[in-house]
Amino acid sequence: MPHPIPARPLTAIPAWAVLQRRLFAEIEDAWRLFSETFTRPDGGVKFDAVFEDRDGVDDLYEPFFNWPAFYLLGGSDEVLAAAKHHWEGVTAQLAEAGMVTGEYENGYDWFHQGESLIFFYALCAADPADPVFAERARRFAELYTDAAHGNYDGIRNIITAPHNGALGPRPGLSDAPEPYSADRREMRPYGLPLEYVPGVDEWDDLADPALATAMGEAMHRAAAGDVAVNLAATSLVANRWLYDGDEASAAWLRTYVDGWRARAAENAGLIPDNVSPDGIVGGLHEGRWHGGHYGWTWPHGLPSIGMATVIAGINEAFVTGDDSALDMARVVLDTVLDHAVVAPIAETPFSLRGGWLARWGEDAATPSLLVPHRFGRHGWFDYGPMPLELPLWVWWWSRRDDDLARLRRAVEGLPPMADPVKPFRDKAEAGHEAPWLAFLDGELPDYPERALEMALGQVARRVALMQGAPTDPDAAHLHFWQRVNPVVTEVLGQLISGTPQVLYNGGLPFAAVVYEDADAGRPGLPPDVAALVSRLDGDDIDVSFVNTSTTRARRVVVRASRFGERRIASVTAHTEADGVYPGRSTAYAATPGHPVSVTRELNHDDDAVVIDLPPAHRADLTLHTVSSGVTPRHRGAASTLPLSLEGVPHV
């Protein structure tokens, strides 16, 4: 074991470290208030769960989606216990309402299923030793990998319906065709669900009851076979694979994603969005590669197609080690960038413009790069800002220069902003990708402080909204609890783990750096300790640790990935030598040392280092990481987690 390199003493505790620990404390108080105010003793939400259609399951899980993520960063044991309790309570509540069977959603589109399941995936990652969740992970994945459930056709290599789940493939978009009328005013911005229904050329045509009926019947007929957003189901299978390395699960994932890659190759590289039950692209759309449910034409296009392709590409790359699996997503991003225009978002008819106007404020009047989100009978349309999480995750996964260039191209198209750290929060708990990237580039050095200040403001507003619920006219809305969820993790995840916010429509909870409290033997940072990832450069990661306590020593275990896909090969500690601390009481201050850097190699079998942090001390490290060469696993399983720190090198 190498001789420990001491952390250096602090003459001033950094503001970012104090703010980060304050944010932990405020979130701890706020989630307890949420649970006490809005949930029942059995863990369910205080809501009479009566559903008129297949929609809504995701809305009861989403208020808790990032609670396990907060635990993994260093939140209390109690927040994980509460998260499990609420998952159980909400699941029972939904079962009573007839929306889930065998603890899994009866059947709905994967745009929404993915939103539900990020909570489940995070729970599995937070406590993989829990046998109940492990069994659920296996059983849920088998809904797709076991052909007996009907969701997957192995001969044609398709998921068999746009709506699928515990009850197998479900007919159409509802149990029977329903008219699609112009009375659905909230859907008008998205236009026609299908563009080739005879007699229906524009939205107002749907005011005719006969044409509304014709549209509903056409939608019902076309909702069969596979659609591109079903690619998000690969996370469900990958999550099961992480428990036991089941080769059949890995093979299913590779086969299914490669089927879509082949279809994209036959479409000049761009993924189509629909496959008929007989395995033919465009088979239900008169040969058109676009028009499928949650596809390129309706309702959102790029946010749903792009999200599914990035998720599936990362999942296949994760299982195979070959990041060419992301090429399908790269083509999606390059295609829309190549068709971009420059215009003010405030002056466009973009279907999702409301959220961007609120997010950008006055900057929405400045011309910016707008990419087409959808493709239909007249070509590319519906221009809006690039969802930055898509190119960001592609680069974050690969760390390739070409992926970084694509991301920079998208970021450089944003309007110049006086304040790039906008004080907003949406339900995905995302949206601050550009200023974070600027910080990693060294161009926005005060991002940690500004972002943490903003996050504290987010918690404060959520608490105020919770306290005002009795007089809030929107408090009875199904989405209310998502809006007031006070667990804010985007900034914490960026700064502590060096990771973008999870892909909201079904991404797995990856991380560049993860930690354990060496003395408590649990995931996350120890109390009092703050961490800051300040550089992601190829295989190198710069990370700093500060013990904000002036009385308590702490120890931190550091690893290079959530699931063991990467390991630390060596670590360089940037410290000081020959200083005098605390010095004599007669001195006005301690005597600083001169800077030194010391590199320690780790044994091939080691995947972690332990950092000793005396009170008010700091450690600044560069982690030199490599592929681990081992099959990734959920950490915490007996096969991967050391039972003690014996033999784990100290730094």
C-alpha positions as CSV (number, residue, x, y, z in Angstrom):
1,M,0.0,0.0,0.0
2,P,1.5,3.4,-1.0
3,H,2.3,5.8,1.8
4,P,-0.6,8.2,2.2
5,I,-0.3,11.7,0.6
6,P,-1.7,14.2,3.1
7,A,-4.4,16.6,2.1
8,R,-3.4,20.2,2.4
9,P,-4.8,22.4,5.2
10,L,-7.1,25.3,4.3
11,T,-6.8,28.9,5.4
12,A,-10.2,29.6,3.9
13,I,-13.0,27.1,3.2
14,P,-14.2,27.6,-0.4
15,A,-17.7,29.1,-0.9
16,W,-18.7,26.3,-3.3
17,A,-18.0,23.7,-0.6
18,V,-20.1,25.6,2.0
19,L,-22.9,26.1,-0.5
20,Q,-22.9,22.4,-1.5
21,R,-23.2,21.2,2.1
22,R,-25.9,23.7,2.8
23,L,-27.8,22.4,-0.3
24,F,-27.6,18.9,1.1
25,A,-29.0,20.1,4.4
26,E,-31.9,22.1,2.8
27,I,-32.9,19.2,0.6
28,E,-33.0,16.9,3.6
29,D,-35.5,19.2,5.3
30,A,-37.5,19.8,2.2
31,W,-38.1,16.2,1.1
32,R,-39.3,15.4,4.6
33,L,-41.8,18.2,4.3
34,F,-42.9,16.9,0.9
35,S,-43.5,13.4,2.3
36,E,-45.4,14.7,5.4
37,T,-47.6,17.0,3.3
38,F,-48.4,15.0,0.2
39,T,-48.1,11.3,0.8
40,R,-50.1,8.7,2.7
41,P,-48.8,6.5,5.5
42,D,-48.5,3.6,3.0
43,G,-46.3,5.7,0.8
44,G,-48.8,6.6,-1.9
45,V,-49.7,10.1,-3.0
46,K,-52.7,11.8,-1.5
47,F,-54.7,11.5,-4.7
48,D,-57.8,9.7,-5.7
49,A,-56.1,7.7,-8.4
50,V,-58.9,7.4,-11.0
51,F,-57.7,7.2,-14.6
52,E,-59.8,7.5,-17.7
53,D,-57.3,6.1,-20.1
54,R,-53.8,4.6,-20.2
55,D,-52.0,7.8,-19.3
56,G,-50.9,8.8,-15.9
57,V,-48.8,6.1,-14.3
58,D,-45.6,8.1,-14.8
59,D,-47.1,11.1,-13.1
60,L,-47.2,9.4,-9.7
61,Y,-43.7,8.0,-9.9
62,E,-42.0,11.2,-11.2
63,P,-42.2,13.3,-8.0
64,F,-39.6,10.9,-6.5
65,F,-37.5,10.1,-9.5
66,N,-34.3,11.7,-8.2
67,W,-34.5,10.8,-4.5
68,P,-32.3,7.7,-4.9
69,A,-29.9,9.8,-7.0
70,F,-29.7,12.3,-4.1
71,Y,-28.9,9.4,-1.7
72,L,-26.1,8.1,-4.0
73,L,-24.5,11.6,-3.9
74,G,-24.5,11.6,-0.1
75,G,-28.1,12.1,1.0
76,S,-29.2,10.4,4.2
77,D,-30.2,6.7,4.7
78,E,-33.7,8.0,5.4
79,V,-34.2,9.5,1.9
80,L,-33.4,6.1,0.4
81,A,-35.8,4.4,2.8
82,A,-38.5,7.0,2.0
83,A,-37.9,6.5,-1.8
84,K,-38.5,2.8,-1.5
85,H,-41.5,3.4,0.7
86,H,-43.0,5.7,-1.9
87,W,-42.3,3.4,-4.8
88,E,-44.1,0.6,-3.0
89,G,-47.0,2.9,-2.0
90,V,-47.4,4.4,-5.4
91,T,-47.3,0.9,-7.1
92,A,-50.0,-0.4,-4.8
93,Q,-52.0,2.7,-5.4
94,L,-51.8,2.2,-9.2
95,A,-52.5,-1.5,-8.9
96,E,-55.7,-0.6,-7.0
97,A,-56.6,1.8,-9.8
98,G,-56.1,-1.0,-12.4
99,M,-53.1,0.7,-14.0
100,V,-50.4,-1.8,-13.2
101,T,-50.3,-5.6,-13.2
102,G,-47.6,-7.5,-11.3
103,E,-46.1,-4.2,-10.2
104,Y,-45.5,-3.1,-13.8
105,E,-47.5,-0.7,-16.1
106,N,-50.2,-2.4,-18.1
107,G,-49.0,-0.9,-21.3
108,Y,-48.2,2.5,-22.6
109,D,-45.7,4.3,-24.9
110,W,-42.0,4.2,-23.9
111,F,-41.8,8.0,-23.9
112,H,-43.8,7.8,-20.7
113,Q,-42.7,4.5,-19.4
114,G,-39.1,5.7,-19.5
115,E,-40.1,8.6,-17.3
116,S,-41.6,6.2,-14.8
117,L,-38.6,3.8,-14.8
118,I,-35.8,6.2,-14.1
119,F,-37.0,6.1,-10.5
120,F,-36.9,2.3,-10.5
121,Y,-33.4,2.2,-12.1
122,A,-32.1,4.6,-9.5
123,L,-33.5,2.5,-6.7
124,C,-31.7,-0.5,-8.1
125,A,-28.4,1.3,-8.3
126,A,-28.8,2.8,-4.8
127,D,-29.3,-0.6,-3.1
128,P,-28.5,-3.5,-5.5
129,A,-28.3,-5.9,-2.5
130,D,-32.0,-5.5,-2.0
131,P,-33.3,-8.9,-3.3
132,V,-36.9,-7.7,-3.8
133,F,-35.8,-5.0,-6.3
134,A,-33.4,-7.5,-7.9
135,E,-36.2,-9.9,-8.5
136,R,-38.3,-7.1,-9.9
137,A,-35.6,-6.1,-12.3
138,R,-35.4,-9.6,-13.7
139,R,-39.1,-10.0,-13.9
140,F,-39.7,-6.6,-15.6
141,A,-37.0,-7.3,-18.2
142,E,-38.4,-10.6,-19.0
143,L,-41.6,-8.9,-20.2
144,Y,-39.5,-8.1,-23.3
145,T,-36.8,-10.8,-23.5
146,D,-39.3,-13.7,-22.9
147,A,-41.4,-14.0,-26.1
148,A,-44.2,-15.6,-24.0
149,H,-45.3,-12.2,-22.9
150,G,-46.0,-11.1,-26.5
151,N,-44.1,-7.8,-26.4
152,Y,-41.3,-8.9,-28.6
153,D,-41.3,-10.8,-31.9
154,G,-37.9,-12.5,-32.2
155,I,-38.5,-13.6,-35.8
156,R,-39.0,-10.0,-37.1
157,N,-36.9,-8.4,-34.3
158,I,-39.6,-5.9,-33.3
159,I,-41.4,-4.9,-30.2
160,T,-44.9,-5.6,-31.3
161,A,-46.9,-2.4,-30.4
162,P,-46.4,1.2,-29.5
163,H,-48.3,0.5,-26.3
164,N,-46.8,-2.4,-24.5
165,G,-46.1,-3.6,-20.9
166,A,-47.4,-6.1,-18.3
167,L,-50.5,-7.0,-20.4
168,G,-48.4,-7.5,-23.6
169,P,-49.0,-5.5,-26.8
170,R,-52.1,-3.4,-26.4
171,P,-54.4,-2.5,-29.3
172,G,-54.2,0.9,-30.8
173,L,-53.8,3.9,-28.5
174,S,-56.9,3.0,-26.4
175,D,-59.1,-0.1,-26.1
176,A,-61.3,1.1,-28.9
177,P,-60.9,3.9,-31.5
178,E,-61.8,7.3,-30.2
179,P,-62.5,10.5,-32.2
180,Y,-59.6,12.9,-32.4
181,S,-61.4,16.3,-32.4
182,A,-60.2,19.9,-32.7
183,D,-61.8,20.3,-29.3
184,R,-58.4,19.1,-27.9
185,R,-57.1,22.6,-27.9
186,E,-54.0,21.7,-25.9
187,M,-52.9,19.5,-28.7
188,R,-53.3,22.1,-31.5
189,P,-49.7,23.3,-31.4
190,Y,-48.5,19.7,-32.3
191,G,-50.7,19.6,-35.5
192,L,-52.2,16.5,-37.1
193,P,-51.3,13.1,-35.6
194,L,-51.4,11.6,-39.0
195,E,-51.0,13.7,-42.1
196,Y,-52.6,11.5,-44.8
197,V,-56.1,10.9,-43.6
198,P,-58.4,11.7,-46.5
199,G,-60.2,15.0,-46.0
200,V,-58.0,16.1,-43.1
201,D,-55.5,18.7,-44.4
202,E,-55.3,21.1,-41.4
203,W,-56.2,21.2,-37.7
204,D,-59.6,22.9,-38.1
205,D,-60.8,20.0,-40.3
206,L,-61.0,18.0,-37.1
207,A,-63.9,20.1,-36.0
208,D,-66.0,17.9,-38.4
209,P,-67.2,15.0,-36.2
210,A,-66.9,12.6,-39.2
211,L,-63.3,13.6,-39.9
212,A,-62.5,13.5,-36.2
213,T,-63.8,9.9,-36.2
214,A,-61.8,9.1,-39.3
215,M,-58.6,10.4,-37.7
216,G,-59.2,8.4,-34.5
217,E,-59.8,5.2,-36.5
218,A,-56.7,5.8,-38.6
219,M,-54.6,6.4,-35.5
220,H,-55.9,3.2,-34.0
221,R,-55.0,1.2,-37.1
222,A,-51.5,2.7,-37.4
223,A,-50.7,2.0,-33.7
224,A,-49.3,-1.4,-34.3
225,G,-45.9,-2.9,-34.8
226,D,-42.7,-1.2,-33.6
227,V,-41.8,2.5,-33.1
228,A,-38.5,4.1,-32.5
229,V,-39.2,5.2,-29.0
230,N,-39.4,1.6,-28.0
231,L,-35.6,1.6,-28.0
232,A,-35.8,3.0,-24.4
233,A,-36.9,-0.5,-23.3
234,T,-33.2,-1.4,-23.6
235,S,-32.6,0.3,-20.3
236,L,-35.0,-2.1,-18.6
237,V,-33.0,-5.1,-20.0
238,A,-29.6,-3.5,-19.3
239,N,-30.7,-2.9,-15.7
240,R,-31.4,-6.6,-15.2
241,W,-28.1,-7.5,-16.9
242,L,-26.2,-5.3,-14.3
243,Y,-27.3,-7.7,-11.6
244,D,-26.0,-11.0,-13.0
245,G,-24.5,-10.5,-16.4
246,D,-27.2,-12.6,-18.0
247,E,-26.0,-13.2,-21.5
248,A,-29.5,-13.8,-22.9
249,S,-30.4,-10.2,-21.8
250,A,-27.2,-8.8,-23.4
251,A,-27.9,-10.7,-26.6
252,W,-31.5,-9.4,-26.7
253,L,-30.3,-5.8,-26.3
254,R,-27.6,-6.1,-29.0
255,T,-30.0,-7.8,-31.4
256,Y,-32.8,-5.3,-30.9
257,V,-30.7,-2.2,-31.2
258,D,-28.9,-3.6,-34.2
259,G,-32.2,-4.2,-35.9
260,W,-32.9,-0.4,-35.7
261,R,-29.4,0.3,-36.8
262,A,-29.9,-1.7,-39.9
263,R,-33.2,0.1,-40.7
264,A,-31.4,3.4,-40.3
265,A,-28.6,2.3,-42.7
266,E,-31.3,1.5,-45.3
267,N,-32.7,5.0,-44.8
268,A,-29.4,6.9,-45.6
269,G,-28.4,6.6,-42.0
270,L,-31.4,8.3,-40.4
271,I,-33.5,6.2,-38.1
272,P,-37.1,5.7,-39.4
273,D,-39.8,5.8,-36.7
274,N,-42.2,2.9,-37.6
275,V,-42.2,-0.8,-38.5
276,S,-45.3,-2.7,-39.4
277,P,-46.2,-6.0,-37.6
278,D,-44.8,-7.9,-40.6
279,G,-41.4,-6.1,-40.1
280,I,-41.6,-3.6,-42.9
281,V,-40.6,0.0,-42.4
282,G,-43.6,2.2,-43.4
283,G,-45.8,-0.8,-43.8
284,L,-48.7,1.0,-42.1
285,H,-47.8,4.4,-43.5
286,E,-47.9,3.7,-47.2
287,G,-44.1,3.2,-47.3
288,R,-43.2,6.3,-45.4
289,W,-40.4,6.1,-42.9
290,H,-42.0,8.8,-40.8
291,G,-45.4,9.1,-39.1
292,G,-45.2,6.5,-36.3
293,H,-46.4,7.1,-32.8
294,Y,-44.1,9.5,-30.9
295,G,-42.1,9.6,-34.1
296,W,-40.6,12.2,-36.4
297,T,-43.9,13.8,-37.4
298,W,-45.9,13.9,-34.1
299,P,-46.0,15.1,-31.4
300,H,-42.4,16.1,-30.5
301,G,-40.0,14.5,-33.0
302,L,-36.4,15.1,-32.0
303,P,-36.8,15.1,-28.2
304,S,-38.4,11.7,-28.3
305,I,-36.6,10.1,-31.2
306,G,-33.2,11.6,-30.2
307,M,-33.7,10.6,-26.6
308,A,-34.5,7.0,-27.5
309,T,-31.5,6.7,-29.9
310,V,-29.0,8.1,-27.4
311,I,-30.3,5.9,-24.6
312,A,-30.2,2.8,-26.8
313,G,-26.8,3.7,-28.2
314,I,-25.3,4.2,-24.8
315,N,-26.8,0.9,-23.5
316,E,-25.4,-1.1,-26.4
317,A,-22.0,0.6,-26.1
318,F,-22.2,-0.2,-22.3
319,V,-22.8,-3.9,-22.9
320,T,-20.5,-4.3,-25.9
321,G,-17.7,-1.8,-25.2
322,D,-18.1,-0.4,-28.7
323,D,-19.3,3.2,-28.9
324,S,-20.0,2.9,-32.6
325,A,-23.4,1.9,-31.3
326,L,-23.9,5.6,-30.9
327,D,-23.6,6.3,-34.6
328,M,-27.3,6.1,-35.1
329,A,-27.8,8.9,-32.6
330,R,-24.9,10.9,-34.1
331,V,-26.7,10.8,-37.5
332,V,-29.9,12.1,-35.9
333,L,-28.0,15.0,-34.3
334,D,-25.9,15.8,-37.4
335,T,-29.0,15.7,-39.6
336,V,-31.0,18.3,-37.7
337,L,-27.9,20.5,-37.2
338,D,-27.3,20.5,-41.0
339,H,-30.9,21.7,-41.5
340,A,-30.8,24.4,-38.9
341,V,-31.8,28.0,-39.3
342,V,-30.9,31.1,-37.3
343,A,-33.9,33.0,-35.9
344,P,-35.3,34.3,-32.6
345,I,-37.3,31.6,-30.8
346,A,-39.7,34.3,-29.7
347,E,-40.8,34.8,-33.4
348,T,-41.2,31.1,-34.4
349,P,-44.3,28.9,-34.3
350,F,-42.3,26.2,-32.5
351,S,-44.7,23.8,-30.7
352,L,-42.6,23.7,-27.5
353,R,-41.7,27.4,-27.5
354,G,-43.6,28.2,-24.3
355,G,-41.0,26.4,-22.1
356,W,-38.1,28.1,-23.9
357,L,-39.6,31.5,-23.6
358,A,-39.9,31.0,-19.9
359,R,-36.4,29.6,-19.7
360,W,-34.6,32.2,-21.8
361,G,-36.6,35.3,-20.9
362,E,-35.5,38.4,-22.9
363,D,-32.8,36.3,-24.6
364,A,-35.5,34.5,-26.5
365,A,-35.7,37.6,-28.8
366,T,-32.1,37.2,-29.9
367,P,-31.5,35.1,-33.0
368,S,-30.1,31.6,-32.2
369,L,-29.5,28.3,-33.9
370,L,-32.8,26.5,-34.3
371,V,-32.9,22.9,-35.5
372,P,-36.0,21.1,-37.0
373,H,-37.6,18.9,-34.5
374,R,-40.0,17.2,-36.9
375,F,-40.3,15.8,-40.4
376,G,-43.6,15.5,-42.3
377,R,-45.2,15.7,-45.7
378,H,-43.6,19.1,-46.4
379,G,-40.1,18.1,-45.1
380,W,-38.4,19.4,-42.0
381,F,-40.4,21.7,-39.7
382,D,-41.0,22.9,-36.1
383,Y,-37.7,24.7,-35.5
384,G,-36.5,25.1,-32.0
385,P,-33.3,25.0,-29.9
386,M,-31.3,21.8,-29.8
387,P,-32.1,19.7,-26.7
388,L,-28.5,20.0,-25.4
389,E,-28.7,16.9,-23.2
390,L,-28.6,14.8,-26.4
391,P,-25.2,15.8,-27.8
392,L,-23.9,16.3,-24.3
393,W,-24.6,12.6,-23.3
394,V,-23.1,11.4,-26.6
395,W,-19.8,13.3,-25.8
396,W,-19.9,12.5,-22.1
397,W,-20.1,8.8,-22.9
398,S,-17.4,8.7,-25.7
399,R,-15.1,11.7,-24.8
400,R,-14.4,11.8,-28.5
401,D,-13.2,15.0,-30.1
402,D,-15.8,14.8,-32.9
403,D,-18.6,14.4,-30.4
404,L,-17.3,17.4,-28.5
405,A,-17.2,19.4,-31.7
406,R,-20.8,18.6,-32.4
407,L,-21.8,19.6,-28.8
408,R,-19.8,22.9,-29.2
409,R,-21.6,23.6,-32.5
410,A,-24.9,23.4,-30.7
411,V,-23.8,25.5,-27.7
412,E,-22.3,28.1,-29.9
413,G,-25.6,28.5,-31.6
414,L,-27.3,29.7,-28.4
415,P,-27.9,33.4,-28.0
416,P,-25.3,35.3,-25.9
417,M,-26.8,35.5,-22.4
418,A,-25.9,38.1,-19.8
419,D,-26.7,35.4,-17.2
420,P,-26.1,31.9,-18.5
421,V,-27.0,30.3,-15.2
422,K,-30.8,30.8,-15.5
423,P,-32.8,30.4,-12.3
424,F,-35.3,27.9,-13.6
425,R,-36.1,24.3,-13.1
426,D,-38.3,21.9,-15.1
427,K,-39.6,18.5,-14.2
428,A,-36.5,16.8,-15.8
429,E,-34.3,18.7,-13.4
430,A,-32.1,19.7,-16.3
431,G,-31.4,22.6,-18.6
432,H,-28.0,24.0,-17.4
433,E,-25.8,22.0,-19.7
434,A,-24.3,25.0,-21.5
435,P,-22.9,26.8,-18.5
436,W,-21.6,23.5,-17.0
437,L,-19.7,22.8,-20.2
438,A,-18.3,26.3,-20.1
439,F,-17.1,25.6,-16.5
440,L,-15.4,22.4,-17.6
441,D,-13.7,24.4,-20.4
442,G,-12.4,26.9,-17.8
443,E,-14.6,29.7,-19.3
444,L,-17.0,30.1,-16.4
445,P,-15.0,29.5,-13.2
446,D,-17.6,30.8,-10.9
447,Y,-20.3,28.3,-12.2
448,P,-20.1,26.1,-9.0
449,E,-21.0,29.0,-6.7
450,R,-23.6,30.5,-9.0
451,A,-25.2,27.2,-9.8
452,L,-25.4,26.1,-6.1
453,E,-26.9,29.5,-5.2
454,M,-29.5,28.9,-7.9
455,A,-30.2,25.4,-6.7
456,L,-30.7,26.7,-3.2
457,G,-33.2,29.2,-4.6
458,Q,-34.9,26.3,-6.4
459,V,-35.4,24.5,-3.1
460,A,-36.7,27.6,-1.5
461,R,-39.3,28.1,-4.2
462,R,-40.4,24.5,-4.1
463,V,-40.8,24.7,-0.3
464,A,-42.9,27.9,-0.7
465,L,-45.1,26.2,-3.3
466,M,-45.6,23.3,-1.0
467,Q,-46.5,25.6,1.9
468,G,-48.9,27.5,-0.4
469,A,-50.7,24.3,-1.7
470,P,-53.9,24.8,0.3
471,T,-54.7,28.0,-1.6
472,D,-53.1,27.0,-5.0
473,P,-55.8,26.4,-7.6
474,D,-53.4,24.0,-9.4
475,A,-52.6,21.9,-6.4
476,A,-55.2,19.2,-7.4
477,H,-53.6,18.7,-10.8
478,L,-51.9,15.3,-11.5
479,H,-48.6,17.1,-12.3
480,F,-48.6,19.2,-9.1
481,W,-46.3,16.9,-7.1
482,Q,-43.7,16.9,-9.9
483,R,-43.7,20.7,-9.9
484,V,-43.0,20.9,-6.2
485,N,-40.5,18.1,-5.8
486,P,-37.8,19.8,-3.8
487,V,-34.9,17.3,-4.4
488,V,-32.7,19.2,-6.8
489,T,-29.9,17.0,-8.2
490,E,-28.8,18.5,-11.6
491,V,-26.2,20.8,-10.2
492,L,-25.1,18.3,-7.5
493,G,-24.7,15.6,-10.1
494,Q,-22.7,17.8,-12.4
495,L,-20.3,19.1,-9.7
496,I,-20.0,16.0,-7.5
497,S,-20.1,13.1,-10.0
498,G,-19.1,14.9,-13.2
499,T,-22.3,13.7,-14.9
500,P,-25.1,15.3,-16.8
501,Q,-28.6,14.9,-15.5
502,V,-30.1,11.5,-16.2
503,L,-31.8,11.2,-19.6
504,Y,-35.3,11.7,-18.5
505,N,-37.1,9.3,-20.8
506,G,-35.4,6.2,-19.6
507,G,-31.7,6.6,-19.1
508,L,-29.6,4.6,-16.7
509,P,-27.9,6.4,-13.7
510,F,-24.3,6.4,-15.0
511,A,-21.6,8.5,-13.3
512,A,-18.1,9.6,-14.0
513,V,-17.0,9.5,-10.4
514,V,-18.7,7.8,-7.4
515,Y,-18.0,7.9,-3.7
516,E,-18.5,6.0,-0.5
517,D,-18.3,7.1,3.1
518,A,-15.4,4.9,4.2
519,D,-16.4,4.9,7.8
520,A,-20.2,4.5,7.4
521,G,-19.8,1.9,4.6
522,R,-22.5,3.4,2.4
523,P,-22.6,5.2,-1.0
524,G,-22.1,8.9,-1.4
525,L,-20.0,11.6,0.2
526,P,-19.6,11.6,4.0
527,P,-21.1,14.3,6.0
528,D,-19.2,17.6,5.9
529,V,-17.4,16.7,2.7
530,A,-17.9,18.5,-0.6
531,A,-16.6,17.4,-4.0
532,L,-16.0,19.3,-7.3
533,V,-15.3,17.7,-10.6
534,S,-13.7,20.5,-12.6
535,R,-12.3,18.8,-15.7
536,L,-13.3,15.8,-18.0
537,D,-10.6,15.5,-20.5
538,G,-10.5,12.1,-22.3
539,D,-9.6,9.6,-19.6
540,D,-8.6,12.2,-17.0
541,I,-10.8,13.6,-14.4
542,D,-9.9,16.5,-12.1
543,V,-11.7,16.4,-8.7
544,S,-11.3,18.3,-5.5
545,F,-12.5,17.4,-2.0
546,V,-13.0,19.7,0.9
547,N,-13.8,18.7,4.5
548,T,-15.9,21.7,5.7
549,S,-15.9,20.5,9.3
550,T,-13.4,22.2,11.6
551,T,-13.6,19.4,14.2
552,R,-14.2,16.1,12.4
553,A,-12.0,14.0,10.1
554,R,-13.6,12.2,7.2
555,R,-12.5,9.4,4.8
556,V,-13.8,9.1,1.2
557,V,-13.6,6.2,-1.1
558,V,-13.4,7.3,-4.8
559,R,-14.1,5.2,-7.9
560,A,-14.2,6.0,-11.6
561,S,-17.6,4.8,-12.6
562,R,-21.0,3.8,-11.2
563,F,-21.0,0.2,-12.5
564,G,-17.3,-0.6,-12.6
565,E,-16.9,-0.1,-16.4
566,R,-13.9,2.1,-15.7
567,R,-11.2,2.0,-13.1
568,I,-8.6,4.4,-11.7
569,A,-5.2,3.4,-13.1
570,S,-3.2,6.1,-11.3
571,V,-3.9,9.2,-9.4
572,T,-2.0,12.5,-9.2
573,A,-2.3,14.4,-6.0
574,H,-1.7,18.2,-6.3
575,T,-0.7,19.2,-2.8
576,E,2.0,21.1,-1.0
577,A,5.2,20.4,0.8
578,D,7.2,22.1,3.7
579,G,4.3,24.1,5.0
580,V,3.7,24.8,8.7
581,Y,0.1,24.2,9.9
582,P,-1.4,25.4,12.2
583,G,1.9,26.9,13.3
584,R,2.7,28.7,16.6
585,S,0.0,30.6,18.3
586,T,2.1,33.8,18.1
587,A,2.1,33.7,14.3
588,Y,-0.5,35.7,12.4
589,A,-1.2,32.8,10.0
590,A,0.0,29.4,9.1
591,T,2.9,29.1,6.7
592,P,1.9,27.7,3.3
593,G,4.1,25.2,1.6
594,H,5.2,25.1,-2.1
595,P,3.1,23.2,-4.6
596,V,4.0,19.6,-5.5
597,S,2.3,16.9,-7.5
598,V,2.7,13.2,-6.7
599,T,1.5,10.4,-8.8
600,R,0.6,6.9,-7.4
601,E,0.0,3.9,-9.6
602,L,-2.8,1.5,-8.5
603,N,-2.6,-2.2,-8.8
604,H,-4.6,-3.7,-11.6
605,D,-7.0,-5.3,-9.1
606,D,-7.7,-2.1,-7.3
607,D,-10.6,0.1,-8.5
608,A,-10.6,2.7,-5.8
609,V,-8.6,5.0,-3.6
610,V,-9.3,6.3,-0.1
611,I,-8.7,9.9,0.8
612,D,-8.1,11.0,4.4
613,L,-9.4,14.4,5.1
614,P,-8.5,15.9,8.5
615,P,-10.7,18.8,9.6
616,A,-10.6,21.8,7.3
617,H,-8.4,20.1,4.7
618,R,-8.6,19.8,1.0
619,A,-7.4,17.2,-1.6
620,D,-7.0,18.0,-5.3
621,L,-6.6,15.0,-7.6
622,T,-6.3,14.0,-11.2
623,L,-7.8,10.6,-11.7
624,H,-6.2,8.8,-14.7
625,T,-8.9,6.2,-15.7
626,V,-8.9,3.3,-18.1
627,S,-11.4,0.7,-19.1
628,S,-11.7,-1.8,-16.3
629,G,-11.9,-4.8,-18.6
630,V,-14.5,-6.4,-16.4
631,T,-18.2,-6.9,-16.9
632,P,-20.1,-4.0,-15.3
633,R,-22.3,-4.7,-12.4
634,H,-24.5,-3.0,-9.9
635,R,-22.1,-2.0,-7.1
636,G,-23.0,-3.4,-3.8
637,A,-23.4,-7.0,-4.9
638,A,-21.2,-9.3,-2.9
639,S,-19.1,-10.1,-6.0
640,T,-17.9,-6.5,-6.6
641,L,-17.9,-4.5,-3.3
642,P,-15.0,-5.0,-0.9
643,L,-16.2,-6.1,2.5
644,S,-13.6,-3.9,4.1
645,L,-11.1,-1.2,3.2
646,E,-8.2,-3.5,3.8
647,G,-6.0,-3.5,0.7
648,V,-7.6,-0.4,-0.8
649,P,-4.8,2.1,-1.4
650,H,-5.0,5.4,0.4
651,V,-4.2,8.7,-1.2
